[in-house]
Amino acid sequence: MKGLVVYGTRYGTAKEIAEEIAKTLKNENVDVSLFNAKQIKDHGISAYDLIIVGSGIKMGKWTKESKNFLKNNQNILSNKKVALFVSCGAANTEKSMAEGQEKYLDNISKEYLINKPIATGLFGGIYDPNANHGLMFKFVNRFIKKEMEKEGKDPNQRIDYRNWDEIRSWSKDLVK
């Protein structure tokens, strides 16, 4: 089986997840290629059996490169096994997971894919209070900090919400 992992990232979180997916697939004897969506423009995808496309989420949006990949390859993807994943804050808490699944995976699937994906992965992100993510992050971060304090977490500490065992398990399930 030949697999392709395409990701869009702004701060590197989705890239690290994509790398782990590719590594896991390789360990499952999949001939896998890994590409940043910014660099895959002229790469033919028809030779791949399994195509995994993911993105980091910032302010409720996929990266434009990942969405463009889905849009530009819609017809080819209709004849492939396709899986989607995101890395986002909605996966960081149980109460926001259903909304994250619908908004970032189900709605994107309906908009950009002809057929349903074989799997979707909603994976946590990284909370870094010291990162410079722009003015809007500073504004939203006030609310995030209050929620974290309610949950007994220190909003001044960097927290990695990614569950690597879950990501590896999800990846292995793609080739079963």
Residue frames relative to the residue before (quaternion, step in Angstrom):
aa qw qx qy qz dx dy dz
M 1.0000 0.0000 0.0000 0.0000 0.00 0.00 0.00
K 0.2231 -0.7497 0.6091 0.1311 3.54 -1.11 0.80
G 0.0806 -0.8119 0.5781 0.0081 3.55 -0.86 1.00
L 0.1567 -0.7634 0.6225 0.0712 3.52 -1.19 0.69
V 0.0934 -0.7654 0.6355 0.0396 3.55 -0.91 0.98
V 0.0363 -0.7825 0.6203 -0.0393 3.55 -0.72 1.19
Y 0.0072 0.8203 -0.5705 0.0404 3.57 -0.82 0.95
G 0.2019 -0.7182 0.6487 0.1504 3.49 -1.35 0.45
T 0.0310 0.8134 -0.5769 0.0674 3.55 -0.85 0.93
R 0.2699 -0.7476 0.5813 0.1740 3.52 -1.19 0.54
Y 0.8175 0.1903 -0.0593 0.5403 3.56 0.98 -0.88
G 0.6582 -0.5597 0.2917 0.4104 3.59 1.27 0.17
T 0.5116 0.6681 -0.4225 0.3369 3.61 1.17 -0.29
A 0.6866 0.4596 -0.2856 0.4855 3.60 0.85 -0.93
K 0.5928 0.5628 -0.3637 0.4468 3.60 1.09 -0.66
E 0.6693 0.4969 -0.3049 0.4607 3.59 0.87 -0.91
I 0.6335 0.5075 -0.3302 0.4818 3.58 1.04 -0.72
A 0.6488 0.5173 -0.3152 0.4606 3.60 0.92 -0.90
E 0.6363 0.5248 -0.3236 0.4637 3.59 1.00 -0.79
E 0.6651 0.4904 -0.3044 0.4738 3.59 0.99 -0.81
I 0.6111 0.5318 -0.3438 0.4748 3.60 1.06 -0.72
A 0.6694 0.4979 -0.2992 0.4631 3.59 0.86 -0.95
K 0.6462 0.5185 -0.3124 0.4647 3.60 0.96 -0.86
T 0.6606 0.5051 -0.3017 0.4663 3.57 0.95 -0.89
L 0.6502 0.5071 -0.3169 0.4687 3.58 0.95 -0.85
K 0.6218 0.5381 -0.3324 0.4619 3.58 1.00 -0.82
N 0.6624 0.5009 -0.2947 0.4728 3.58 1.01 -0.83
E 0.6707 0.4448 -0.2807 0.5230 3.58 1.29 -0.35
N 0.5544 -0.6586 0.3476 0.3715 3.58 1.29 0.47
V 0.4140 0.6553 -0.5104 0.3724 3.57 1.05 0.76
D 0.3650 -0.6813 0.5900 0.2334 3.56 -1.01 0.88
V 0.0204 0.8667 -0.4903 0.0902 3.56 -0.05 1.31
S 0.1596 -0.7441 0.6425 0.0893 3.52 -1.19 0.76
L 0.1767 -0.7811 0.5952 0.0664 3.55 -1.09 0.80
F 0.0543 0.8111 -0.5776 0.0743 3.57 -0.81 1.03
N 0.4152 -0.6096 0.6102 0.2891 3.49 -1.24 0.65
A 0.5410 -0.6510 0.4213 0.3256 3.60 -0.86 0.92
K 0.5869 0.5793 -0.3664 0.4309 3.60 1.18 -0.46
Q 0.7680 0.3930 -0.1741 0.4747 3.58 1.13 -0.64
I 0.6072 0.6088 -0.3484 0.3732 3.61 1.18 -0.01
K 0.2618 0.8352 -0.4642 0.1355 3.59 1.25 0.01
D 0.8237 0.2296 -0.1041 0.5079 3.60 0.70 -1.00
H 0.4745 0.6695 -0.4419 0.3624 3.58 1.22 0.31
G 0.3752 -0.7395 0.5145 0.2186 3.58 -0.69 1.07
I 0.2093 -0.8129 0.5342 0.1001 3.56 -0.79 0.96
S 0.4602 0.7194 -0.4371 0.2821 3.61 1.22 -0.15
A 0.6357 0.5555 -0.3332 0.4199 3.63 1.13 -0.52
Y 0.6378 0.5546 -0.3249 0.4243 3.61 1.22 -0.30
D 0.3914 -0.7154 0.5383 0.2130 3.55 -1.14 0.80
L 0.7806 0.1878 -0.0487 0.5941 3.54 1.05 -0.92
I 0.0234 -0.7997 0.5996 -0.0206 3.57 -0.77 1.04
I 0.1024 -0.7918 0.6021 0.0037 3.54 -0.68 1.17
V 0.0458 -0.8022 0.5950 -0.0206 3.55 -0.73 1.09
G 0.0446 0.8210 -0.5652 0.0670 3.54 -0.84 0.98
S 0.1210 -0.7832 0.6080 0.0482 3.48 -1.34 0.27
G 0.4086 -0.6058 0.6070 0.3125 3.44 -1.34 0.38
I 0.3092 -0.7362 0.5712 0.1900 3.56 -1.17 0.55
K 0.0256 0.7646 -0.6433 0.0297 3.52 -0.95 0.96
M 0.8414 -0.0448 -0.0217 0.5381 3.54 -0.78 1.08
G 0.7272 -0.4783 0.2302 0.4353 3.56 0.94 0.97
K 0.6855 0.4865 -0.2806 0.4633 3.60 1.18 0.26
W 0.4726 -0.6051 0.5682 0.2958 3.51 -1.28 0.68
T 0.5630 -0.5367 0.4711 0.4159 3.57 -1.25 0.23
K 0.5582 -0.6259 0.4212 0.3453 3.58 -1.01 0.75
E 0.6205 0.5585 -0.3515 0.4237 3.61 1.05 -0.66
S 0.6599 0.4877 -0.3150 0.4769 3.60 0.95 -0.78
K 0.6508 0.4954 -0.3213 0.4772 3.59 0.95 -0.80
N 0.6452 0.5143 -0.3254 0.4618 3.59 0.97 -0.78
F 0.6051 0.5441 -0.3549 0.4602 3.59 1.05 -0.72
L 0.6644 0.4949 -0.3019 0.4717 3.59 0.89 -0.92
K 0.6779 0.5067 -0.2821 0.4517 3.56 0.89 -0.98
N 0.7239 0.4622 -0.2474 0.4485 3.58 0.82 -1.01
N 0.7600 0.3408 -0.1842 0.5219 3.59 1.18 -0.47
Q 0.2236 0.8356 -0.4822 0.1391 3.56 1.27 0.33
N 0.6961 0.4731 -0.2918 0.4544 3.62 0.81 -0.92
I 0.6568 0.4891 -0.3184 0.4775 3.61 0.90 -0.82
L 0.6588 0.5245 -0.3093 0.4417 3.59 0.95 -0.87
S 0.5890 0.5919 -0.3739 0.4037 3.60 1.13 -0.53
N 0.7202 0.3961 -0.2351 0.5189 3.60 1.24 -0.35
K 0.6453 0.5025 -0.3037 0.4887 3.57 1.28 0.29
K 0.4878 -0.5581 0.5522 0.3816 3.50 -1.36 0.18
V 0.0272 -0.8121 0.5815 -0.0401 3.57 -0.64 1.14
A 0.0399 -0.7594 0.6490 0.0212 3.53 -1.10 0.83
L 0.2038 -0.7702 0.5957 0.1023 3.55 -1.14 0.72
F 0.0203 0.7825 -0.6220 -0.0181 3.56 -1.17 0.59
V 0.1014 -0.7608 0.6357 0.0822 3.51 -1.32 0.44
S 0.2375 -0.6945 0.6552 0.1790 3.47 -1.37 0.41
C 0.2317 0.7956 -0.5205 0.2063 3.56 -0.50 1.16
G 0.6442 -0.5415 0.4002 0.3629 3.51 -1.32 0.41
A 0.5652 0.6072 -0.3908 0.3989 3.61 1.14 -0.50
A 0.6652 0.4876 -0.3007 0.4789 3.59 1.16 -0.51
N 0.5396 0.6583 -0.3866 0.3550 3.57 1.25 -0.18
T 0.7824 0.1875 -0.1132 0.5830 3.59 1.18 -0.50
E 0.6039 -0.6013 0.4020 0.3349 3.53 -1.08 0.82
K 0.6885 0.5238 -0.2961 0.4050 3.58 0.91 -0.90
S 0.7355 0.3971 -0.2450 0.4912 3.64 1.14 -0.41
M 0.4425 0.7324 -0.4379 0.2757 3.61 1.24 -0.07
A 0.6542 0.5128 -0.3304 0.4471 3.62 0.87 -0.84
E 0.6528 0.5046 -0.3051 0.4755 3.56 0.99 -0.85
G 0.6468 0.5189 -0.3096 0.4654 3.59 1.01 -0.82
Q 0.6263 0.5374 -0.3270 0.4604 3.58 0.99 -0.86
E 0.6951 0.4731 -0.2785 0.4643 3.56 0.83 -0.98
K 0.7349 0.4613 -0.2437 0.4334 3.56 0.71 -1.09
Y 0.8111 0.3285 -0.1453 0.4616 3.58 0.76 -1.03
L 0.7661 0.3134 -0.1962 0.5257 3.60 1.16 -0.34
D 0.7176 0.4381 -0.2728 0.4677 3.60 0.66 -1.04
N 0.6978 0.4662 -0.2831 0.4643 3.61 0.83 -0.93
I 0.6321 0.5111 -0.3311 0.4793 3.61 1.02 -0.73
S 0.6277 0.5377 -0.3268 0.4582 3.56 1.00 -0.82
K 0.6766 0.4911 -0.2895 0.4660 3.59 0.88 -0.93
E 0.7027 0.4837 -0.2683 0.4475 3.56 0.97 -0.84
Y 0.8278 0.2908 -0.1067 0.4677 3.59 0.88 -0.92
L 0.7341 0.3770 -0.2405 0.5111 3.62 1.15 -0.31
I 0.4571 -0.6620 0.5195 0.2879 3.55 -1.10 0.70
N 0.7711 0.2234 -0.1100 0.5860 3.59 1.00 -0.90
K 0.5948 -0.5520 0.4391 0.3856 3.55 -1.25 0.42
P 0.4961 -0.6336 0.4888 0.3368 3.59 -1.07 0.61
I 0.5467 -0.6112 0.4515 0.3518 3.57 -1.18 0.49
A 0.7938 -0.0217 0.0222 0.6074 3.57 1.22 -0.45
T 0.1269 -0.7465 0.6442 0.1079 3.51 -1.32 0.43
G 0.1506 -0.7953 0.5840 0.0611 3.54 -1.04 0.80
L 0.1188 -0.7698 0.6266 0.0272 3.54 -0.71 1.16
F 0.0222 0.8374 -0.5396 0.0849 3.55 -0.17 1.32
G 0.5805 -0.6207 0.4168 0.3226 3.53 -1.09 0.76
G 0.3756 -0.7100 0.5539 0.2189 3.47 -1.34 0.27
I 0.5186 -0.5842 0.5000 0.3738 3.51 -1.26 -0.50
Y 0.2029 -0.7379 0.6297 0.1330 3.53 -0.97 0.90
D 0.0659 0.7877 -0.6064 0.0863 3.54 -0.67 1.13
P 0.2871 -0.8060 0.4913 0.1630 3.60 -0.18 1.23
N 0.6910 0.4776 -0.2748 0.4678 3.58 1.22 -0.40
A 0.4906 0.6599 -0.4386 0.3626 3.59 1.25 -0.08
N 0.3480 -0.7210 0.5612 0.2100 3.52 -1.13 0.67
H 0.0649 0.8277 -0.5473 0.1057 3.56 0.05 1.34
G 0.6953 -0.4913 0.2746 0.4470 3.57 1.16 0.40
L 0.7446 -0.4454 0.3024 0.3945 3.49 -1.41 0.20
M 0.6591 0.5158 -0.3184 0.4451 3.58 0.92 -0.88
F 0.6146 0.5388 -0.3458 0.4608 3.60 1.05 -0.73
K 0.6370 0.5309 -0.3318 0.4497 3.58 0.95 -0.84
F 0.6543 0.5089 -0.3046 0.4693 3.55 1.02 -0.83
V 0.7052 0.4564 -0.2596 0.4765 3.59 0.79 -1.04
N 0.5986 0.6058 -0.3539 0.3867 3.57 1.06 -0.75
R 0.5610 0.5931 -0.3941 0.4222 3.61 1.11 -0.51
F 0.6844 0.4715 -0.2748 0.4835 3.56 0.96 -0.89
I 0.6235 0.5396 -0.3326 0.4577 3.56 1.04 -0.79
K 0.6488 0.5276 -0.3160 0.4481 3.58 0.92 -0.89
K 0.6455 0.5173 -0.3236 0.4593 3.59 0.97 -0.84
E 0.6544 0.5064 -0.3092 0.4687 3.58 0.97 -0.86
M 0.6492 0.5181 -0.3188 0.4565 3.57 0.95 -0.83
E 0.6414 0.5178 -0.3251 0.4635 3.57 0.96 -0.80
K 0.6209 0.5353 -0.3351 0.4643 3.61 1.04 -0.76
E 0.7063 0.4492 -0.2447 0.4894 3.57 1.10 -0.79
G 0.5301 -0.6591 0.3906 0.3633 3.58 1.29 0.03
K 0.5183 0.6200 -0.4233 0.4097 3.58 1.21 0.43
D 0.4699 -0.6659 0.5070 0.2806 3.54 -1.18 0.66
P 0.2892 -0.8009 0.4989 0.1611 3.63 -0.38 1.18
N 0.6153 0.5412 -0.3508 0.4531 3.57 1.26 0.02
Q 0.6401 0.5093 -0.3122 0.4832 3.57 1.33 -0.03
R 0.4784 -0.6271 0.5315 0.3088 3.57 -1.17 0.65
I 0.0482 -0.7986 0.5998 -0.0084 3.57 -0.87 0.98
D 0.2141 -0.7537 0.6120 0.1075 3.56 -0.89 1.03
Y 0.1845 -0.8238 0.5321 0.0639 3.58 -0.42 1.25
R 0.4730 0.6809 -0.4523 0.3287 3.61 1.21 -0.03
N 0.2300 -0.7467 0.6127 0.1188 3.54 -1.00 0.92
W 0.2839 -0.8151 0.4829 0.1479 3.56 -0.07 1.31
D 0.6187 0.5287 -0.3564 0.4589 3.62 1.02 -0.64
E 0.6378 0.5180 -0.3179 0.4732 3.57 1.02 -0.80
I 0.6481 0.5149 -0.3124 0.4660 3.60 0.96 -0.86
R 0.6691 0.4895 -0.3006 0.4716 3.61 0.92 -0.86
S 0.6464 0.5175 -0.3136 0.4647 3.57 0.96 -0.85
W 0.6353 0.5261 -0.3131 0.4708 3.58 0.96 -0.90
S 0.6619 0.5168 -0.2951 0.4558 3.57 0.94 -0.93
K 0.6545 0.5094 -0.3089 0.4655 3.59 0.93 -0.88
D 0.6441 0.5407 -0.3195 0.4367 3.58 1.01 -0.82
L 0.5806 0.6075 -0.3721 0.3943 3.60 1.14 -0.51
V 0.7519 0.3840 -0.2179 0.4897 3.60 1.07 -0.58
K 0.4942 0.6500 -0.4355 0.3789 3.59 1.23 0.19
